[in-house]
């Protein structure tokens, strides 16, 4: 609040994936956009790819790398 929250058009919170951080940000800054950092996003992509394609790296790696590249370029996938 001391740093100007509420005076800006948009507040963005950039963090890791800790639930307590997301929860606290939601309480303190309910209208803020929360962005997961790229490292943790990559972990989530690989984990989800393993869920979709199985544990064999030959199966899950191509899809995961494609999704990471899209995310790194700022693209979204619906």
N, C-alpha and C positions, 0 to 999 in steps of 0.2 A: 504494500500500500504506500509506503514511504517513497518508493521509486516511481510512482506515477500510474499505478493500476487504475483504470477507469478514465484516464485522460487520453488514452490511445484508441484508435479505431479497432485494433485487434490485439489480443494478447496470445502469444504462442509459448507453450511450454515444451521444451525439448528434453527428453529423459530416456532412461533405460526402461526395463519392463517391470520394475518392482511395483507390485500392486499398491503398497502403502503410499508411494509417490503419486500414482494416478488418483487414488482416493483423496489424498490431501489436496492435490491440485483441483480436483472436482469440487471440494468443499470451499476452498479459498478463492478459486477463480472459475466459477461455474460456466462462464461463457468463453473460456479460453480454448484454443485449439491445442490438442496434445499430440505431439509428434514423437514417435518411437525412433531412437537413434538407429543409424544404418547397421551397426554391428548386431544389435539385438533383433532388428528386422530380418537380417540375414539368417540368424539362428532360427527364427520362427519359420522362415521360408523352407529351410532344409528339413526342419522337423515335420512340417506339413507335407513336404514332398515325400518323405519316408513313409508317412501315413498313407498317402495316395498311391505310391509306386512300389512300396516294399523296401526292405533293408539293403538290397543290393545297390551299391553306388552306381553301377552302370544303368540302373533303372531310374533312380531318383535324382542324380546329379544334373543331367541335361535340363530337366524342367526347372530345377532350383536355380541353376545358373541363368537361364533365360529370364526368370522372374526377378532375380537380383539385378540383372542388367536393365530391365524395364524400370525397376524402382530407382536405380541409380540415375537413370536419365530423366527421372521425374514423371514417368508415365504411370498410369493406373490401369489395373486390370479389373474388369467387371465380372 
